[in-house]
Amino acid sequence: GIMEVYNAFPPNREFMNVNGLTFLLLLFLVAAFPIIINKTPIFLQQGVSLAVFLEYGLFAEVILTQLALGALFIKIRLGKNEMLRIPINSLMFFFISLSGGLAYYAVGGTSVPEQIMTKENIWAILAYALTCFLMNQFILHIIDVTVFKEKRALLSKDMLWDGISSIIVFPVGFALYILYQKISVVAILFIGFPLVSIAVAMQAYHSSVTVNKHLHRTSEIGHQLAASLNPHAVLDLFVKEVCRL
């Protein structure tokens, strides 16, 4: 698939240089702060991927996203029984990148630097962002149903978080591209810090929400245990509720 993408959409310019590697470093930093929801890691690579796509083209975006995905796997420390997630997620992100790029070009998106910032091309950028989001959710649904045999709600919690993160991060990625045209690689430092800060803040917020929910549930279990006087009933209830928790 990567070979076909290279043949059909060769990179606009050399990206395995200092500038391209700086983009990759930013992707690694963002991947270091994933949000795990329903066993699904969400990391804010969309904004950086958008900037890479607009600057270097689809092939570069595919390569750098795949490398960032490897950093994510290292961060979340997959167990031996979870190694299947590596090829599955690699394929998933490949098809997300491919779908977003095809949508961009299908609605008239251009690779000419002077025309990317035109009003007409903004619609192509929006098509890219929306397609990436929808394809991510569609493929996750297919994987959960067919591979992991799990039911997945159409409007799931991870979809909500992914939607919120996309709304926040895609404009940041667009700003990254605009500033990159003005001051080159220094823009990655200016935009990279707030982007990583957003990732850290969202991870911390999600962790606090999860902890508060567990504490609330623990308090409810305590009240249920205190309401029973039968030791066997207390023990059974304790084991049952702790397993659920």
SERO-4910 file (N, C-alpha, C, O; in steps of 0.05 Angstrom, whole numbers):
BEGIN
 pado doro    nc1    nc2    nc3   cac1   cac2   cac3    cc1    cc2    cc3    oc1    oc2    oc3
  Gly    A     16    -24      0      0      0      0     17     25      0     11     44    -14
  Ile    A     38     25     16     56     48     18     70     52     -9     75     75    -18
  Met    A     78     30    -22     91     33    -49     72     45    -69     80     62    -85
  Glu    A     46     37    -68     27     48    -87     22     78    -81     19     94   -100
  Val    A     22     85    -55     18    113    -48     42    130    -59     38    152    -68
  Tyr    A     66    118    -57     90    133    -66     88    137    -97     95    158   -107
  Asn    A     79    116   -111     77    119   -140     55    139   -148     59    154   -167
  Ala    A     33    139   -134     10    156   -142     14    185   -130      6    204   -143
  Phe    A     25    187   -106     27    213    -93     56    216    -82     59    216    -58
  Pro    A     75    219    -99    103    223    -89    105    248    -72     90    266    -76
  Pro    A    124    248    -53    127    272    -36    133    297    -51    147    297    -71
  Asn    A    121    320    -42    125    345    -55    155    354    -55    164    367    -74
  Arg    A    169    346    -33    197    353    -30    209    334    -10    195    318      2
  Glu    A    235    335     -7    249    319     12    239    324     41    238    347     50
  Phe    A    231    303     54    221    306     82    238    292    102    234    297    126
  Met    A    256    275     94    274    262    113    298    280    118    321    272    113
  Asn    A    293    304    127    314    323    133    308    334    161    292    323    176
  Val    A    322    356    168    319    367    196    290    375    200    279    369    222
  Asn    A    278    388    181    250    397    185    231    374    188    214    374    206
  Gly    A    233    354    170    216    331    172    220    316    197    200    306    209
  Leu    A    244    313    206    250    298    231    239    314    255    232    302    275
  Thr    A    238    340    253    227    356    275    197    352    277    186    350    299
  Phe    A    183    350    254    155    342    254    152    315    267    133    310    282
  Leu    A    169    296    260    168    269    271    172    270    301    158    256    316
  Leu    A    190    286    311    195    289    340    170    299    354    163    290    375
  Leu    A    156    318    341    131    329    353    110    307    354     95    305    373
  Leu    A    109    290    333     90    268    333     96    249    356     78    238    369
  Phe    A    122    243    360    130    226    382    122    237    409    112    223    427
  Leu    A    125    263    413    117    276    438     87    274    443     79    269    465
  Val    A     72    278    422     43    276    424     35    248    430     16    243    446
  Ala    A     48    228    418     42    200    423     49    191    451     39    171    461
  Ala    A     66    207    465     74    200    492     52    205    513     54    198    536
  Phe    A     30    219    504      8    225    523    -19    217    511    -36    233    505
  Pro    A    -22    190    508    -48    181    497    -70    180    518    -64    180    542
  Ile    A    -94    180    509   -117    177    527   -129    150    521   -138    145    498
  Ile    A   -130    132    541   -141    105    536   -170    104    544   -176    107    568
  Ile    A   -188    100    525   -217     99    530   -227     73    517   -224     69    493
  Asn    A   -240     56    534   -251     31    524   -229     15    509   -234      3    488
  Lys    A   -205     14    521   -182      0    510   -172     12    484   -155      1    470
  Thr    A   -183     36    476   -175     49    452   -157     73    458   -167     92    470
  Pro    A   -132     73    450   -115     96    454   -121    118    434   -123    114    410
  Ile    A   -125    142    445   -130    166    428   -106    184    432   -101    193    455
  Phe    A    -92    191    410    -70    210    413    -73    231    391    -83    226    369
  Leu    A    -64    255    398    -71    279    382    -52    283    359    -40    305    356
  Gln    A    -50    263    342    -31    266    319    -44    280    296    -30    287    277
  Gln    A    -71    284    297    -85    294    273    -75    321    264    -72    325    240
  Gly    A    -70    338    283    -61    365    275    -34    365    262    -30    378    241
  Val    A    -15    350    273     12    348    261     10    334    234     23    342    215
  Ser    A     -6    313    232     -9    299    207    -21    317    185    -12    315    162
  Leu    A    -39    335    193    -50    354    173    -28    372    162    -26    377    138
  Ala    A    -12    383    180     10    401    172     30    386    154     39    397    134
  Val    A     37    361    161     55    345    145     43    340    117     57    341     97
  Phe    A     17    333    117      4    327     92      4    352     73     10    349     49
  Leu    A     -2    375     84     -3    399     67     24    407     58     28    418     36
  Glu    A     45    403     75     72    412     68     86    392     50     99    400     30
  Tyr    A     84    366     56    100    346     41     84    327     24     96    313      7
  Gly    A     58    325     28     42    307     13     34    282     28     41    277     51
  Leu    A     18    265     14      6    242     27     26    221     35     24    209     57
  Phe    A     46    216     18     66    195     24     81    201     50     84    184     67
  Ala    A     89    226     53    103    234     78     86    231    102     94    223    123
  Glu    A     60    239     99     41    237    122     38    208    130     36    202    154
  Val    A     36    190    111     33    161    117     57    151    132     54    138    152
  Ile    A     81    157    123    106    147    135    109    158    163    114    142    182
  Leu    A    106    184    167    110    196    194     89    187    213     94    183    237
  Thr    A     64    183    204     43    174    222     48    145    231     44    138    254
  Gln    A     58    129    212     64    101    220     87    100    240     86     84    259
  Leu    A    107    117    237    129    118    256    119    127    284    127    117    304
  Ala    A    101    147    283     90    157    309     73    135    322     72    134    347
  Leu    A     60    119    306     44     97    317     62     77    331     54     66    352
  Gly    A     86     72    320    105     55    334    113     66    361    115     51    380
  Ala    A    116     93    363    122    105    389     99    102    408    103     98    432
  Leu    A     75    103    398     51     99    415     51     71    427     45     67    450
  Phe    A     57     51    410     57     23    420     78     19    442     73      5    461
  Ile    A    101     32    439    121     31    460    111     43    486    117     33    507
  Lys    A     97     66    483     87     80    506     67     64    522     68     63    547
  Ile    A     47     52    508     26     38    522     33      9    530     18     -4    544
  Arg    A     57      0    522     68    -26    531     48    -49    526     36    -59    545
  Leu    A     44    -56    502     26    -78    495     36   -104    507     60   -110    507
  Gly    A     17   -120    518     23   -146    528     26   -166    505     19   -160    482
  Lys    A     36   -190    511     40   -211    490     13   -218    477     13   -223    453
  Asn    A     -9   -218    492    -34   -225    481    -47   -202    466    -70   -205    456
  Glu    A    -34   -179    464    -45   -155    450    -29   -148    425    -34   -128    413
  Met    A    -10   -165    417      8   -159    395     -8   -157    368      1   -144    349
  Leu    A    -32   -169    368    -48   -167    344    -56   -138    338    -61   -131    315
  Arg    A    -56   -121    358    -63    -93    354    -43    -78    337    -50    -58    325
  Ile    A    -18    -88    335      2    -74    320     -5    -74    290     -7    -53    278
  Pro    A     -8    -98    277    -15    -97    249    -43    -85    244    -48    -71    224
  Ile    A    -62    -90    262    -89    -80    259    -89    -49    259   -100    -37    241
  Asn    A    -76    -37    279    -76     -8    280    -58      5    259    -64     27    250
  Ser    A    -37     -9    251    -21      1    229    -37      3    203    -36     23    189
  Leu    A    -52    -18    197    -70    -18    174    -92      3    177    -98     17    158
  Met    A   -102      5    201   -124     25    206   -114     53    200   -128     68    186
  Phe    A    -91     61    211    -81     88    206    -72     92    177    -74    114    167
  Phe    A    -63     70    164    -57     73    136    -82     80    120    -81     98    103
  Phe    A   -104     66    125   -128     72    110   -141     99    118   -153    112    101
  Ile    A   -137    107    143   -146    134    150   -131    155    135   -143    173    124
  Ser    A   -104    152    134    -88    172    119    -95    171     90    -98    193     77
  Leu    A    -98    148     78   -105    145     50   -132    158     44   -135    172     24
  Ser    A   -152    152     61   -179    162     56   -179    192     58   -192    206     42
  Gly    A   -165    203     79   -164    232     82   -151    245     58   -161    266     48
  Gly    A   -129    234     48   -116    245     25   -133    244     -1   -134    263    -16
  Leu    A   -146    221     -5   -163    218    -29   -187    237    -28   -194    248    -48
  Ala    A   -198    241     -4   -220    260     -1   -211    289     -7   -225    304    -20
  Tyr    A   -187    295      2   -175    322     -3   -173    327    -33   -181    348    -43
  Tyr    A   -162    308    -47   -158    312    -76   -184    309    -92   -187    321   -113
  Ala    A   -203    293    -81   -228    289    -95   -245    315    -96   -260    319   -116
  Val    A   -242    332    -76   -258    357    -76   -242    380    -87   -249    404    -83
  Gly    A   -220    374   -100   -204    395   -114   -181    405    -98   -170    427   -105
  Gly    A   -171    391    -78   -148    400    -63   -123    400    -80   -121    384    -99
  Thr    A   -105    417    -74    -81    421    -90    -55    416    -74    -56    418    -49
  Ser    A    -34    410    -88     -8    407    -75     10    431    -81     33    432    -72
  Val    A      0    450    -96     15    474   -102     16    493    -78     -5    502    -70
  Pro    A     39    498    -66     41    514    -42     26    541    -43     13    549    -24
  Glu    A     28    554    -66     16    581    -69    -15    580    -68    -28    600    -64
  Gln    A    -27    556    -73    -56    554    -75    -69    540    -51    -93    539    -49
  Ile    A    -52    530    -33    -63    515    -10    -79    533      9    -99    525     20
  Met    A    -71    559     12    -84    577     30   -107    592     18   -117    611     30
  Thr    A   -116    585     -6   -139    599    -19   -165    590     -6   -166    568      6
  Lys    A   -186    606     -9   -212    600      2   -223    574     -9   -235    558      5
  Glu    A   -218    569    -35   -229    545    -47   -216    520    -35   -229    499    -32
  Asn    A   -191    522    -28   -177    498    -17   -184    492     12   -179    470     21
  Ile    A   -195    512     26   -203    507     54   -224    485     55   -223    469     74
  Trp    A   -242    483     36   -262    462     36   -249    434     33   -258    415     44
  Ala    A   -227    433     17   -213    408     14   -200    400     40   -199    376     47
  Ile    A   -189    420     55   -177    414     81   -198    404    101   -193    385    116
  Leu    A   -221    416    101   -243    407    118   -252    379    110   -258    363    128
  Ala    A   -252    373     84   -259    346     75   -239    326     85   -246    304     93
  Tyr    A   -213    333     85   -192    316     95   -197    310    125   -196    287    133
  Ala    A   -201    331    141   -205    328    170   -229    311    176   -228    293    193
  Leu    A   -252    317    163   -277    302    169   -274    273    160   -284    255    174
  Thr    A   -262    268    138   -259    240    128   -241    224    147   -247    201    153
  Cys    A   -219    236    157   -202    222    176   -217    215    201   -214    192    211
  Phe    A   -233    233    211   -249    228    236   -269    205    231   -271    187    247
  Leu    A   -284    207    209   -305    187    204   -293    160    198   -304    139    207
  Met    A   -271    159    183   -259    133    177   -247    121    202   -248     96    205
  Asn    A   -237    137    220   -226    126    245   -248    112    260   -244     90    270
  Gln    A   -271    125    263   -294    113    277   -305     88    263   -312     68    276
  Phe    A   -307     90    237   -318     68    221   -300     43    223   -310     21    228
  Ile    A   -274     46    220   -256     24    222   -254     12    250   -253    -12    253
  Leu    A   -255     30    270   -255     20    298   -280      3    303   -278    -18    316
  His    A   -303     11    292   -327     -5    295   -324    -32    281   -332    -52    293
  Ile    A   -313    -32    257   -310    -58    243   -291    -76    258   -296   -100    260
  Ile    A   -269    -65    269   -249    -81    283   -261    -93    308   -258   -117    314
  Asp    A   -276    -77    324   -288    -87    348   -308   -109    343   -309   -129    358
  Val    A   -324   -106    322   -345   -126    316   -333   -151    304   -341   -173    312
  Thr    A   -314   -149    285   -305   -172    271   -281   -186    284   -279   -211    284
  Val    A   -262   -170    295   -237   -182    306   -240   -189    336   -234   -211    344
  Phe    A   -250   -169    352   -251   -173    380   -278   -182    390   -282   -187    414
  Lys    A   -298   -185    371   -325   -195    378   -337   -180    401   -350   -191    419
  Glu    A   -335   -153    400   -346   -136    421   -367   -118    409   -363   -108    386
  Lys    A   -389   -113    424   -409    -95    414   -399    -66    419   -386    -60    439
  Arg    A   -404    -49    399   -395    -22    401   -418     -3    395   -430     -4    373
  Ala    A   -424     15    413   -445     34    410   -438     53    387   -415     61    383
  Leu    A   -459     62    372   -454     80    350   -442    107    360   -424    118    347
  Leu    A   -453    116    382   -442    141    394   -428    133    420   -440    136    442
  Ser    A   -404    123    418   -389    113    441   -374    136    455   -371    158    444
  Lys    A   -363    130    479   -348    149    494   -323    157    480   -315    180    479
  Asp    A   -309    137    468   -284    144    454   -289    160    429   -272    176    421
  Met    A   -313    157    417   -320    173    394   -323    202    403   -315    221    389
  Leu    A   -336    206    426   -339    233    436   -312    247    441   -308    270    434
  Trp    A   -294    232    455   -268    243    460   -252    248    435   -238    268    432
  Asp    A   -254    230    416   -240    233    390   -251    258    375   -236    273    363
  Gly    A   -278    262    377   -290    285    364   -281    311    377   -274    330    363
  Ile    A   -280    312    403   -271    336    418   -242    342    411   -235    365    406
  Ser    A   -225    321    412   -197    325    406   -193    335    378   -175    351    373
  Ser    A   -209    324    359   -206    333    331   -213    362    327   -200    377    313
  Ile    A   -235    370    341   -244    398    339   -223    417    350   -219    439    339
  Ile    A   -209    408    371   -188    425    383   -163    425    367   -150    445    363
  Val    A   -155    401    357   -128    397    347   -125    405    317   -105    415    309
  Phe    A   -146    400    301   -143    406    272   -138    436    267   -121    442    250
  Pro    A   -151    454    281   -144    483    277   -115    489    285   -102    505    273
  Val    A   -106    475    306    -78    478    314    -59    469    292    -39    482    286
  Gly    A    -66    446    280    -50    436    257    -50    455    234    -29    459    220
  Phe    A    -73    467    228    -74    487    207    -57    511    213    -43    521    195
  Ala    A    -58    520    238    -41    543    246    -12    535    244      5    552    237
  Leu    A     -5    510    251     22    501    249     32    503    220     55    512    215
  Tyr    A     16    495    201     24    497    173     27    526    164     47    532    151
  Ile    A      9    543    172     10    571    164     36    584    175     51    598    160
  Leu    A     41    579    201     65    591    213     91    579    202    111    592    200
  Tyr    A     89    553    194    113    540    183    121    554    156    145    555    150
  Gln    A    101    563    141    107    577    116    122    603    121    136    613    104
  Lys    A    118    615    145    129    641    151    157    639    164    175    653    156
  Ile    A    160    621    183    185    620    198    198    593    199    216    587    215
  Ser    A    189    575    181    201    549    177    200    532    203    179    532    217
  Val    A    222    518    209    221    498    230    216    510    258    208    495    276
  Val    A    221    535    262    216    548    288    187    547    295    180    546    318
  Ala    A    169    546    274    141    544    279    133    519    295    115    519    311
  Ile    A    148    497    290    142    472    304    147    475    334    132    463    350
  Leu    A    166    492    341    171    497    370    148    514    382    139    508    404
  Phe    A    140    535    367    119    552    377     92    538    380     79    541    400
  Ile    A     85    522    360     59    508    360     61    481    375     42    472    388
  Gly    A     85    470    374     89    443    387     84    444    417     72    426    428
  Phe    A     93    465    430     90    466    459     61    467    467     53    451    485
  Pro    A     44    485    456     16    484    463      2    459    455    -16    449    469
  Leu    A     10    446    433     -2    421    425      3    399    444    -15    384    452
  Val    A     28    397    453     35    377    473     21    383    500     13    365    514
  Ser    A     19    409    506      5    417    530    -24    409    530    -35    401    550
  Ile    A    -37    412    506    -65    403    503    -67    373    508    -85    364    522
  Ala    A    -48    358    497    -48    329    501    -45    321    530    -60    304    540
  Val    A    -27    335    544    -23    330    573    -48    337    589    -56    323    606
  Ala    A    -60    361    582    -83    370    597   -107    351    593   -121    345    612
  Met    A   -111    342    568   -133    324    563   -129    297    576   -148    285    587
  Gln    A   -104    287    577    -98    262    590   -103    265    620   -115    247    633
  Ala    A    -94    288    632    -98    292    661   -128    295    667   -137    284    688
  Tyr    A   -143    309    650   -172    312    655   -186    286    654   -203    280    671
  His    A   -180    269    634   -193    243    632   -186    226    656   -203    211    666
  Ser    A   -161    227    665   -152    211    688   -168    219    713   -177    203    729
  Ser    A   -171    246    717   -186    255    740   -215    247    739   -227    240    760
  Val    A   -227    249    715   -255    240    712   -258    210    719   -277    202    732
  Thr    A   -239    194    709   -240    165    714   -237    159    744   -251    143    755
  Val    A   -218    173    757   -213    168    786   -238    176    802   -246    162    820
  Asn    A   -250    199    795   -274    208    810   -297    188    806   -312    184    825
  Lys    A   -299    177    782   -321    158    777   -316    132    794   -335    121    805
  His    A   -291    124    795   -284    100    812   -289    106    841   -299     88    855
  Leu    A   -282    129    851   -286    136    879   -316    137    885   -324    128    907
  His    A   -332    148    867   -361    149    871   -372    120    872   -389    114    889
  Arg    A   -363    103    854   -373     76    854   -364     61    880   -379     45    891
  Thr    A   -339     66    888   -329     54    913   -346     62    937   -351     46    955
  Ser    A   -354     87    938   -370     97    960   -397     83    960   -408     76    981
  Glu    A   -409     79    936   -434     64    934   -432     35    944   -449     25    958
  Ile    A   -409     23    937   -404     -5    946   -403     -5    977   -413    -23    990
  Gly    A   -389     15    988   -387     16   1017   -414     18   1031   -418      5   1051
  His    A   -432     34   1020   -459     36   1031   -474     10   1029   -488      2   1048
  Gln    A   -470     -4   1007   -484    -30   1003   -474    -50   1023   -489    -66   1034
  Leu    A   -447    -51   1028   -436    -69   1047   -445    -63   1075   -451    -81   1091
  Ala    A   -447    -37   1082   -455    -30   1109   -484    -36   1114   -492    -38   1137
  Ala    A   -500    -39   1093   -529    -44   1097   -535    -73   1102   -557    -80   1109
  Ser    A   -515    -91   1099   -519   -119   1103   -506   -128   1129   -484   -120   1136
  Leu    A   -520   -146   1144   -509   -156   1169   -500   -185   1167   -487   -196   1186
  Asn    A   -505   -198   1145   -497   -226   1140   -468   -227   1129   -463   -216   1108
  Pro    A   -449   -239   1144   -421   -239   1134   -418   -252   1107   -403   -242   1090
  His    A   -433   -274   1101   -431   -287   1075   -442   -269   1053   -430   -267   1031
  Ala    A   -464   -255   1059   -475   -237   1039   -456   -214   1033   -453   -205   1011
  Val    A   -443   -204   1055   -424   -182   1052   -401   -191   1034   -392   -176   1016
  Leu    A   -390   -215   1039   -368   -225   1024   -375   -229    994   -360   -222    977
  Asp    A   -399   -241    990   -407   -245    962   -411   -219    947   -402   -215    924
  Leu    A   -423   -200    961   -428   -173    949   -401   -160    943   -398   -147    922
  Phe    A   -382   -162    962   -356   -149    959   -342   -160    934   -332   -145    918
  Val    A   -340   -187    932   -327   -199    909   -340   -191    883   -327   -185    863
  Lys    A   -366   -192    883   -381   -185    858   -376   -156    850   -371   -151    826
  Glu    A   -378   -138    868   -376   -109    862   -347   -102    855   -343    -85    837
  Val    A   -328   -114    868   -300   -108    862   -293   -117    834   -279   -104    819
  Cys    A   -303   -141    827   -299   -151    799   -311   -132    779   -298   -126    758
  Arg    A   -334   -122    784   -347   -102    766   -331    -77    765   -328    -65    743
  Leu    A   -321    -68    788   -306    -43    789   -280    -46    773   -264    -27    772
***
